[in-house]
């Protein structure tokens, strides 16, 4: 007869003993900011700038125009006459009081948390800076065109309105989301994608209409809140353009997404540089 391998005998627990399975491996929980580092960074920087302004004596609710300009707000005269182009970027981190920054940070937090899985941290930072700059550049151009007769007559930079806030960049993120949420590559049920995309479209449409309506009402009565609609429109349009050649990070090969992101950044940077060069040639 052939030999067979020994059959292991079953193990039995002694009477009255409890069976305790081995504990599952312990997974280290990641801090919440690690899932959306760019979102946390952008909100944090905006809040820190606002707190620094208040600590240094700026009014928490109604800062003066001089105070806003001191902290980096945008003004067509300062940019085009005095060459302070850095204001195109710094203005998107300066806010006009607590209500302004609270509303902007609430919108930025929600939209950026939705965008970061699709664009990655680098993509969110890029779209914030580039679309915010696009909005401020368009606002600078329109304000120069609209108020230039007074500047040519009096040569006082204060005739140009002051612009500040993250809203242009927020509209840019919304524009990019509208394009990226249309992608069939996303591993999300189509019905949920359509709902998300409609929400972003409604957000952008309602706020654009509301902004233009408030500005029209203020111009009719001669006073009231001033909304920088050109910054919103410029940021939104640039966001659409930024996302047009880009695939969402989710559902895409890593290298393909990285190449598309670089293409988007390079394309938008080139357009902004050309537009900036055009602004630099405007009559003084």
C-alpha positions in Angstrom: 0.0 0.0 0.0 1.2 3.5 -0.7 1.9 6.0 2.0 -0.3 9.1 2.4 0.6 12.4 4.1 -0.6 12.6 7.6 -4.0 14.4 8.0 -3.8 17.1 10.6 -6.1 16.6 13.5 -8.6 19.3 14.3 -7.8 21.6 17.2 -10.4 21.7 19.9 -10.8 24.4 22.6 -11.1 23.2 26.1 -14.6 23.2 27.6 -15.8 26.8 28.6 -13.2 28.6 26.6 -14.2 31.5 24.4 -13.1 31.8 20.8 -11.5 35.2 20.1 -10.4 35.8 16.5 -7.2 37.8 16.0 -7.7 41.5 15.9 -7.7 43.2 12.4 -4.6 45.1 11.4 -4.6 48.7 12.7 -4.8 51.3 10.0 -3.3 54.7 10.7 -6.0 57.3 10.2 -4.9 60.1 7.9 -5.6 63.7 9.1 -8.5 65.2 7.3 -6.4 67.9 5.6 -4.3 65.2 4.0 -7.2 64.3 1.7 -7.5 67.9 0.3 -4.2 69.7 1.1 -4.6 72.4 -1.6 -8.1 73.2 -0.4 -6.9 73.6 3.2 -3.9 75.6 2.1 -5.9 78.1 0.1 -8.5 78.6 2.8 -5.8 78.8 5.4 -3.8 81.5 3.5 -6.9 83.6 2.9 -7.9 83.4 6.6 -4.4 84.2 7.8 -4.1 87.3 5.6 -7.5 88.5 6.9 -6.4 87.9 10.5 -3.1 89.6 9.9 -5.0 92.6 8.5 -7.3 92.8 11.6 -4.3 92.3 14.0 -2.5 95.2 12.3 -5.5 97.6 12.8 -7.6 97.1 9.7 -11.4 97.2 10.4 -12.8 93.6 10.6 -16.0 94.7 8.9 -15.4 97.8 6.7 -11.7 98.4 5.8 -10.8 101.6 4.0 -9.6 101.7 0.4 -6.2 102.8 1.5 -6.0 99.8 3.9 -7.0 97.4 1.1 -4.4 98.8 -1.2 -1.8 98.6 1.5 -2.4 94.9 1.8 -2.3 94.2 -2.0 -5.8 94.9 -3.5 -6.0 95.5 -7.2 -6.4 98.9 -8.9 -6.0 99.6 -12.6 -4.0 102.7 -12.0 -1.6 101.0 -9.7 -1.1 98.1 -12.1 -0.9 100.0 -15.4 0.6 103.3 -14.3 2.9 102.3 -11.5 3.7 98.8 -12.8 2.5 97.0 -9.6 1.6 93.8 -11.5 2.0 91.7 -8.3 -1.4 93.0 -7.3 -3.0 90.8 -9.9 -2.1 87.8 -7.7 -2.2 89.3 -4.2 -5.7 90.8 -4.6 -7.2 87.3 -4.6 -6.1 86.8 -1.0 -7.4 90.2 0.3 -11.0 90.5 1.5 -13.3 93.4 2.3 -14.5 92.5 5.8 -15.7 89.5 7.7 -18.9 88.8 5.7 -16.9 89.0 2.4 -14.3 86.4 3.5 -16.9 84.2 5.2 -19.0 83.8 2.0 -16.0 83.4 -0.2 -14.3 80.8 2.0 -17.6 78.8 2.3 -17.9 78.7 -1.5 -14.2 77.9 -1.9 -14.2 75.1 0.6 -17.2 73.3 -1.0 -16.2 73.7 -4.6 -12.5 73.0 -4.0 -13.3 69.8 -2.0 -15.3 68.6 -5.1 -12.5 69.7 -7.5 -9.4 68.3 -5.7 -10.2 64.6 -6.4 -10.6 65.5 -10.1 -7.6 67.8 -10.5 -5.3 66.9 -7.7 -3.7 69.3 -5.3 -1.4 70.8 -8.0 -4.4 71.3 -10.3 -6.5 73.1 -7.7 -3.6 75.4 -6.8 -3.0 76.1 -10.5 -6.6 76.8 -11.4 -7.0 79.1 -8.4 -4.0 81.2 -9.2 -4.5 81.3 -12.9 -8.2 81.9 -13.1 -8.0 84.4 -10.2 -5.3 86.3 -12.2 -7.4 86.1 -15.4 -10.3 87.6 -13.6 -8.2 90.5 -12.1 -6.6 91.1 -15.5 -10.0 91.4 -17.2 -11.3 93.6 -14.4 -8.2 95.8 -14.8 -8.7 96.2 -18.5 -12.5 97.0 -18.2 -11.9 99.5 -15.4 -9.1 101.2 -17.5 -11.4 101.4 -20.5 -14.4 102.7 -18.5 -12.6 105.2 -16.3 -9.7 106.3 -18.6 -11.3 109.6 -19.6 -11.3 110.7 -16.0 -7.7 109.5 -15.5 -6.6 111.3 -18.7 -8.2 114.5 -17.4 -7.1 114.4 -13.7 -4.2 111.9 -13.6 -5.4 110.6 -10.2 -5.1 106.8 -9.8 -7.9 106.9 -7.2 -10.5 107.3 -10.0 -10.1 103.6 -10.6 -12.1 101.3 -8.3 -10.3 98.9 -6.0 -10.8 95.1 -6.4 -10.2 92.4 -3.9 -11.3 88.9 -3.0 -11.1 85.2 -4.1 -14.4 85.2 -6.0 -12.8 85.3 -9.4 -10.8 82.2 -8.6 -13.9 80.6 -7.1 -15.7 81.1 -10.3 -12.7 79.7 -12.1 -12.9 76.5 -10.1 -16.6 76.3 -10.9 -15.9 76.6 -14.6 -13.3 73.9 -14.5 -15.7 71.6 -12.6 -18.5 72.1 -15.2 -16.1 70.7 -17.9 -14.5 67.9 -15.8 -17.8 66.6 -14.4 -18.9 65.9 -18.0 -16.2 63.2 -18.5 -17.3 59.6 -19.0 -14.0 58.4 -17.3 -15.2 59.2 -13.8 -16.1 56.1 -11.8 -19.4 57.7 -10.6 -23.0 56.8 -11.6 -24.1 59.1 -14.5 -27.1 60.3 -12.5 -25.0 61.5 -9.6 -22.6 63.2 -12.1 -25.5 65.0 -13.7 -26.8 66.2 -10.3 -23.3 67.5 -9.3 -22.8 69.2 -12.6 -26.2 70.9 -12.5 -25.5 72.2 -9.0 -22.2 73.8 -10.1 -23.9 75.3 -13.2 -26.7 76.7 -11.0 -24.2 78.1 -8.6 -22.3 79.9 -11.4 -25.4 81.1 -13.2 -27.3 82.4 -10.1 -24.2 84.3 -8.8 -23.4 85.8 -12.1 -26.9 87.1 -12.6 -27.1 88.2 -9.0 -23.8 90.1 -9.3 -24.8 91.9 -12.5 -28.2 92.7 -11.0 -26.7 94.3 -7.8 -24.3 96.3 -9.9 -27.1 97.6 -12.1 -29.2 98.5 -9.1 -26.3 100.3 -7.5 -25.6 102.3 -10.7 -29.3 103.3 -11.0 -29.6 104.6 -7.4 -26.0 106.0 -7.3 -24.9 104.0 -4.3 -24.8 100.5 -2.8 -22.6 97.4 -3.0 -20.1 97.2 -5.8 -19.6 93.7 -7.3 -16.5 93.1 -9.5 -18.4 91.2 -12.2 -15.6 91.3 -14.7 -13.4 89.4 -12.2 -16.1 86.7 -11.9 -16.7 86.5 -15.7 -12.9 86.4 -16.4 -12.3 83.7 -13.8 -15.2 81.6 -15.0 -14.2 81.8 -18.7 -10.6 80.9 -17.8 -11.8 78.0 -15.8 -13.7 76.6 -18.7 -10.6 77.1 -20.9 -8.3 75.6 -18.3 -10.3 72.3 -18.1 -11.0 71.9 -21.8 -7.8 69.9 -22.6 -7.6 68.3 -19.2 -8.9 64.9 -18.1 -10.1 64.3 -14.6 -7.5 62.6 -12.3 -10.0 59.9 -11.3 -10.3 57.2 -13.9 -7.4 58.5 -16.0 -3.9 57.0 -16.3 -1.5 59.0 -14.1 0.9 60.0 -16.9 -1.9 61.0 -19.2 -3.5 63.2 -16.6 -0.1 64.8 -15.7 0.6 65.6 -19.4 -2.9 67.2 -19.8 -2.5 69.2 -16.7 0.9 70.6 -17.9 -0.7 71.4 -21.3 -3.6 73.3 -19.5 -1.2 75.3 -17.3 1.1 76.2 -20.2 -1.8 77.2 -22.5 -3.4 79.5 -19.9 -0.1 81.0 -18.8 0.7 81.8 -22.4 -2.7 83.5 -22.9 -2.4 85.5 -19.7 1.1 86.7 -20.6 -0.1 87.8 -24.0 -3.1 89.6 -22.4 -0.8 91.2 -19.9 1.5 92.4 -22.7 -1.5 93.9 -24.4 -2.5 95.7 -21.2 1.0 97.1 -20.8 0.6 98.8 -24.2 -2.6 100.8 -23.2 -2.2 104.6 -23.4 -1.2 106.3 -20.2 
